[in-house]
């Protein structure tokens, strides 16, 4: 049985898209992989405001 993959639809303005495309190009990853990586890092990063 195939596993179901999570999907996230994102709408970006032109400036956000340009920044993410530049980041993706520098890292050698696709745009979707770059966004996924940023989301993972944001989940792991501790929130200083809670302390």
DRENLOKOL-375231 format. One record per atom (N, C-alpha, C, O): residue number from 1; residue in one letter; atom name; y, z, x. Coordinates in steps of 0.2 Angstrom, whole numbers, plus 5000, padded with zeros to 4 digits. Atoms other than C-alpha are relative to their C-alpha. Example, Ala and Ser with C-alpha at 12.3 -4.5 7.8 and 13.67 -1.06 7.14 Angstrom:
<recs>
<1,A,N,<4994,5000,5004>>;
<1,A,CA,<4978,5039,5062>>;
<1,A,C,<5006,5000,5004>>;
<1,A,O,<5005,5003,5009>>;
<2,S,N,<4994,4999,4996>>;
<2,S,CA,<4995,5036,5068>>;
<2,S,C,<5005,5003,4996>>;
<2,S,O,<5011,5004,4999>>;
</recs>
This chain:
<recs>
<1,X,N,<4994,5000,5004>>;
<1,X,CA,<5000,5000,5000>>;
<1,X,C,<5006,5000,5004>>;
<1,X,O,<5007,5004,5009>>;
<2,X,N,<4994,5001,4996>>;
<2,X,CA,<5017,4995,5007>>;
<2,X,C,<5005,5006,4998>>;
<2,X,O,<5005,5009,4993>>;
<3,X,N,<4995,4995,5001>>;
<3,X,CA,<5030,5009,5010>>;
<3,X,C,<5007,4997,4997>>;
<3,X,O,<5009,4992,4999>>;
<4,X,N,<4993,5002,5002>>;
<4,X,CA,<5047,5008,5001>>;
<4,X,C,<5005,5002,5005>>;
<4,X,O,<5005,5007,5007>>;
<5,X,N,<4994,4999,4995>>;
<5,X,CA,<5062,5006,5012>>;
<5,X,C,<5006,5002,4996>>;
<5,X,O,<5007,4999,4991>>;
<6,X,N,<4994,4998,5003>>;
<6,X,CA,<5078,5015,5008>>;
<6,X,C,<5005,4994,5001>>;
<6,X,O,<5005,4991,5006>>;
<7,X,N,<4995,5005,5000>>;
<7,X,CA,<5093,5003,5004>>;
<7,X,C,<5007,5003,4999>>;
<7,X,O,<5007,5008,4995>>;
<8,X,N,<4994,4998,5001>>;
<8,X,CA,<5111,5006,5005>>;
<8,X,C,<5005,4994,5000>>;
<8,X,O,<5006,4991,5004>>;
<9,X,N,<4995,5005,5000>>;
<9,X,CA,<5124,4994,4999>>;
<9,X,C,<5007,5003,5001>>;
<9,X,O,<5009,5008,4999>>;
<10,X,N,<4994,4997,4998>>;
<10,X,CA,<5141,4996,5007>>;
<10,X,C,<5005,4994,5000>>;
<10,X,O,<5004,4988,5001>>;
<11,X,N,<4994,5005,5000>>;
<11,X,CA,<5158,4987,5004>>;
<11,X,C,<5005,5002,5005>>;
<11,X,O,<5007,5008,5005>>;
<12,X,N,<4996,4999,4994>>;
<12,X,CA,<5169,4986,5019>>;
<12,X,C,<5007,4996,4999>>;
<12,X,O,<5006,4990,4997>>;
<13,X,N,<4994,5004,4999>>;
<13,X,CA,<5187,4981,5021>>;
<13,X,C,<5000,4996,5006>>;
<13,X,O,<4996,4998,5010>>;
<14,X,N,<5000,5004,4994>>;
<14,X,CA,<5191,4968,5034>>;
<14,X,C,<5001,5004,5007>>;
<14,X,O,<4997,5002,5011>>;
<15,X,N,<4999,4996,4994>>;
<15,X,CA,<5197,4981,5047>>;
<15,X,C,<4994,5004,5002>>;
<15,X,O,<4992,5004,5007>>;
<16,X,N,<5006,4996,4999>>;
<16,X,CA,<5182,4992,5045>>;
<16,X,C,<4994,4995,5002>>;
<16,X,O,<4990,4997,5007>>;
<17,X,N,<5005,5004,4998>>;
<17,X,CA,<5170,4977,5046>>;
<17,X,C,<5001,4997,5007>>;
<17,X,O,<4996,4997,5011>>;
<18,X,N,<4998,5002,4993>>;
<18,X,CA,<5179,4971,5062>>;
<18,X,C,<4998,5005,5005>>;
<18,X,O,<4995,5004,5010>>;
<19,X,N,<5002,4994,4996>>;
<19,X,CA,<5177,4988,5070>>;
<19,X,C,<4992,5001,5001>>;
<19,X,O,<4990,5001,5006>>;
<20,X,N,<5008,4999,5000>>;
<20,X,CA,<5158,4989,5065>>;
<20,X,C,<4997,4994,5004>>;
<20,X,O,<4992,4995,5008>>;
<21,X,N,<5003,5006,4997>>;
<21,X,CA,<5155,4971,5071>>;
<21,X,C,<5001,5001,5008>>;
<21,X,O,<4997,4999,5012>>;
<22,X,N,<4999,4999,4993>>;
<22,X,CA,<5163,4975,5088>>;
<22,X,C,<4995,5005,5003>>;
<22,X,O,<4993,5004,5008>>;
<23,X,N,<5004,4995,4997>>;
<23,X,CA,<5153,4991,5090>>;
<23,X,C,<4993,4997,5000>>;
<23,X,O,<4989,4999,5005>>;
<24,X,N,<5007,5003,5000>>;
<24,X,CA,<5137,4981,5085>>;
<24,X,C,<4999,4996,5006>>;
<24,X,O,<4994,4996,5009>>;
<25,X,N,<5000,5004,4994>>;
<25,X,CA,<5141,4968,5098>>;
<25,X,C,<4999,5003,5007>>;
<25,X,O,<4995,5001,5011>>;
<26,X,N,<5000,4996,4993>>;
<26,X,CA,<5144,4981,5112>>;
<26,X,C,<4993,5003,5001>>;
<26,X,O,<4991,5004,5006>>;
<27,X,N,<5006,4996,4999>>;
<27,X,CA,<5128,4990,5108>>;
<27,X,C,<4994,4995,5000>>;
<27,X,O,<4988,4997,5002>>;
<28,X,N,<5006,5005,5000>>;
<28,X,CA,<5117,4974,5106>>;
<28,X,C,<4996,5001,4994>>;
<28,X,O,<4990,4998,4994>>;
<29,X,N,<5003,4999,5006>>;
<29,X,CA,<5112,4979,5089>>;
<29,X,C,<5003,4996,4994>>;
<29,X,O,<5008,4993,4995>>;
<30,X,N,<4998,5003,5006>>;
<30,X,CA,<5113,4971,5072>>;
<30,X,C,<5005,5004,4996>>;
<30,X,O,<5006,5010,4998>>;
<31,X,N,<4995,4997,5004>>;
<31,X,CA,<5127,4976,5060>>;
<31,X,C,<4997,5006,4996>>;
<31,X,O,<4999,5012,4996>>;
<32,X,N,<5003,4995,5004>>;
<32,X,CA,<5115,4985,5049>>;
<32,X,C,<4996,5006,5004>>;
<32,X,O,<4997,5011,5002>>;
<33,X,N,<5003,4995,4996>>;
<33,X,CA,<5106,4994,5063>>;
<33,X,C,<5005,5005,5003>>;
<33,X,O,<5004,5011,5003>>;
<34,X,N,<4994,4996,4997>>;
<34,X,CA,<5123,5000,5070>>;
<34,X,C,<5002,5005,4994>>;
<34,X,O,<5003,5011,4996>>;
<35,X,N,<4998,4996,5006>>;
<35,X,CA,<5128,5007,5052>>;
<35,X,C,<4994,5005,5000>>;
<35,X,O,<4996,5011,4999>>;
<36,X,N,<5006,4995,5001>>;
<36,X,CA,<5110,5016,5051>>;
<36,X,C,<5001,5005,5006>>;
<36,X,O,<5000,5011,5004>>;
<37,X,N,<4999,4996,4995>>;
<37,X,CA,<5113,5023,5068>>;
<37,X,C,<5006,5005,4999>>;
<37,X,O,<5005,5011,5001>>;
<38,X,N,<4994,4995,5001>>;
<38,X,CA,<5130,5030,5064>>;
<38,X,C,<4999,5005,4994>>;
<38,X,O,<5001,5011,4995>>;
<39,X,N,<5002,4995,5005>>;
<39,X,CA,<5123,5038,5048>>;
<39,X,C,<4996,5005,5003>>;
<39,X,O,<4997,5011,5001>>;
<40,X,N,<5005,4995,4998>>;
<40,X,CA,<5109,5046,5057>>;
<40,X,C,<5004,5005,5005>>;
<40,X,O,<5003,5011,5004>>;
<41,X,N,<4996,4996,4996>>;
<41,X,CA,<5121,5053,5070>>;
<41,X,C,<5005,5005,4996>>;
<41,X,O,<5006,5010,4998>>;
<42,X,N,<4996,4996,5005>>;
<42,X,CA,<5133,5059,5056>>;
<42,X,C,<4996,5006,4997>>;
<42,X,O,<4998,5011,4996>>;
<43,X,N,<5004,4995,5003>>;
<43,X,CA,<5118,5069,5048>>;
<43,X,C,<4998,5005,5005>>;
<43,X,O,<4998,5011,5003>>;
<44,X,N,<5002,4996,4995>>;
<44,X,CA,<5114,5077,5065>>;
<44,X,C,<5005,5004,5002>>;
<44,X,O,<5005,5010,5004>>;
<45,X,N,<4994,4996,4997>>;
<45,X,CA,<5131,5082,5070>>;
<45,X,C,<5002,5006,4996>>;
<45,X,O,<5003,5005,4990>>;
<46,X,N,<4998,4994,5003>>;
<46,X,CA,<5136,5100,5066>>;
<46,X,C,<5007,4999,4997>>;
<46,X,O,<5011,4996,5000>>;
<47,X,N,<4993,5000,5003>>;
<47,X,CA,<5151,5102,5054>>;
<47,X,C,<5003,5006,5002>>;
<47,X,O,<5001,5012,5000>>;
<48,X,N,<4997,4994,4998>>;
<48,X,CA,<5163,5114,5062>>;
<48,X,C,<5004,5003,4995>>;
<48,X,O,<5006,5009,4996>>;
<49,X,N,<4996,4997,5006>>;
<49,X,CA,<5173,5117,5046>>;
<49,X,C,<4996,5005,4996>>;
<49,X,O,<4999,5009,4993>>;
<50,X,N,<5004,4995,5004>>;
<50,X,CA,<5159,5127,5039>>;
<50,X,C,<5000,5007,5003>>;
<50,X,O,<4999,5012,5000>>;
<51,X,N,<5000,4993,4997>>;
<51,X,CA,<5160,5141,5052>>;
<51,X,C,<5007,5004,4998>>;
<51,X,O,<5007,5009,5001>>;
</recs>
